[in-house]
Every structure is written in structure tokens, then in C-alpha cells.
Amino acid sequence: MAGAGSGWESPRDIDGARVIERIGGPPWWARPAVLGPLVVLLVVAAVAASRLSPAAAPSPPAASPSASAPSSAVAVGTAAVPTVGPPPSPSVSAPRPATATFRVPLPYPDPQTVEPAAVTADAIWILDGGQRHLVRIDLASGRVTSVIATEPGLLAASDDEVWLLAAAGPVAGGTTLWRADPATGRLVAAAFLPPAAGVAAGLGAVWAAGEDGVLRKLDPRTGRVLASPPLRATSVLVACGGLWAYRIAAPSHWQRLDPVTLQVLEDVPAADAPNMAEVAGGCWTMLGTNGGGSGPIDVQLARLEPGHGIVERSPRLDRRVQATDDGFWTWTVDGAIQRLDPATGAGVGPVWQLPAQDVATSGVQSPDWRLLTAGGSLWLLNGAELVRYEIPAS
């Protein structure tokens, strides 16, 4: 053994390994042969842990405009704010301002009244001035081409003909069916009828729903009544290639009729405001209540098939809906509109913000404006003017 004060003994073999032990010195883990490598190992482990820890991970650098990630812009007011990644869902994106391409002042404006209107292939017809003037507005030029004095009434149109059922006639309380010349707007008397509540044109005839509950089928050339079944209809509509009579008796419903025999082919439920639209080759109507007056909003869109009634329904909607000839739009009191997918009830395409001057309203439940589709464009009719926007109709 070495000197007694050295504290070290001679090396010895343990299981074939050379081991040195210190007698009376520090513990084994504090000896230089062990402590040095142990310190190195702890340092390496600490560095590795810091690199793997999420809390210590550095924040990724902000994306620059030149980054390869796709970008889009969301309109906010009149400024475009760039965003990174895919555009947000239309239902949550900021509305796009709707730009007017035509503004047609009505000859006899009344800001709180939306007058009846009808659409032909080349014009929009409006009963203006307390429904005492029939106004024709050319779709191509956006100009008023004729103004004809008349009596208040109801309008109906096919592709090339316009009909006016006016509350006047040779018999007190009766109505007169007038045919408007498509080119000049001049009115020609066609028939004298009992008081009527609705009128439609198409399928080779003019149809008048009388207040007496009788639906009258008239020859469009002679005005002669061809048939008059007592259907108790309060309105009539030619849509989706068929003839429909509307009955408001609870529950409200449509009756699809054979246009030749006028036999009732089927009954289907209807909304409190009757309407239909042809969308993507299907015929859709609205069910429930649309928030008219002070009532609740509880709307469903339903697809109809001849002979099978309702074959598909959307989820229930808590948004107000307007129908045009070719689709459905949600709307808000301040004029935000969006096209609806009738099958899913989801918004389609952008949310459009109509100019505030166009959508001023006197009540929160019923707007003083109406959407129309004509000539492949979306139009708005209020009590003062007719406006066309740069918004595709479909």
C-alpha cells in the first residue's frame, strides 16, 4: 500500500476491470474520474431539453408579402385588408360594397311604398304613383320608355306579355283585365271580371283568382273565360313549369293544378308569403314564417317534385329570406344580402352590403325595398328608384 496519508490504495482487479478506490476520501460520485463525465452529461441533457421544450421554442417569423403562402383580401369599408391563407367563409367575411350600375328615378316616388312590379324579357314594369301609372323601364338602357295612366291593381307577366288587373270596370266593385303593349306600354281592355285577388300569366292563358274563390282561366287573345272552377284560391302563380293556386286557409298551402282540366293534382304546404323559385333545375318554395310584422322567424326551404310533393328540406333558418324568380337571398335590416343554397340553407358567395340610401326602411320587420332579378342582374326596387347592381343574379 502507498503511504498512509495518501488515502489511495493500489489498483486491484474486480471482474477483470482496473478499479481505484479512495479510502476515507469523498464519495465515489464526487471523484474526478466520475464527476467530470457526469457534469458533461448533465450539460448536454440540459441543452437538449431546452431545444425540445415548446415553451422555449422561438416564435416563427411573421409572414412577409413575398412569402409563398397564398393571400387574399377582405373588404372592410372601402379598404382592402390583406390576409394570409385561404379566404374566410362568406358567412363570416366582411360584406363587399355593392356598386350600382343603373339608378332609375321613379316618375312618382313614394319612399315608404314598394309598388307592384313584373319582369319580361326586355323590361321591368312598375305600378308607380299609388299604382296609378304603369311605368316601363328598358333593361338594356335603364331608361323609362313609357308612362301610362291607369287604375290601381295587380301585375302579371310572361316572357313577352304584361297584364294588369285593375280595380275598375263597368260594374261597381269589378275589375278590368288589361293587356299592355310590350313595346309602347299602351293598355288594351281584354275582359271585365268580378273582384280579383291575384293574377298570373303563362301556359297559354291568363289566370285570375277571384275574391269569390273562383279561379278563372282566360284566353289571352280574346279575354273569354275558358274555365272557372271554385277552388277558393286567394292567389295564383305560374312557376317551375306548372300552375299553382295558393290557399291561405290554415295551414297555408299550394295546390298544383292541371292547366287543361284545372283538376287539383296535389297539395303542398306553403309559407305565410307565397313564392316559388327555380334553382339549379329544381322547384323550391318557402315554408314557415318569415318574420313579417312582429312574428318570429322560422323559415325552411323545400324542394317540390310533381306528384311527390316535398322531397327535400333545408335546415330551419333564423334569417329573413327574400325570393326572386331564380333563387333565395337572406337580408338584414341594414341591407346585407347573400344568396342561399336552398338545400343546405348555407350562404353562397360573398355577403353584399347595399348602399344605405337604397335600403332605408320605416320598420325593422318589413323592408321598404324588394329584390328583383332581370336580364341576368340583381335589381332593387324601393319607393323612389329602381337600382341595378354589379351582382350576378345567379
Protein Blocks (a to p, Z undefined) as FASTA:
>chain_A
ZZfklopacdddeehiacdddehiacfklpmklmmmmmmmmmmmmmmmmmmpmklpccdd
dddfkbmbdcddddehjaccddedjdddfklmccdddddfbdcddfbdcfkbccdddddf
kbccddeehiiaccdddfklopafbdcddddddddddfkbccddddbdfbehiacddddd
fklopacdfbdcdddfbdceeehiacdddfkopacdddfklopafbdcdehpabdcdeeh
iacdddfbdcdddddddfklopafbdcdddfbdcdddeehiacddedjehiajbccdddd
ddddehklpabdcdddfbdcdddfkbccdddfkopacdddfknopaehjdddddfklmgc
fbfkbccbdcddeehiacdddfkbccdddddfZZ
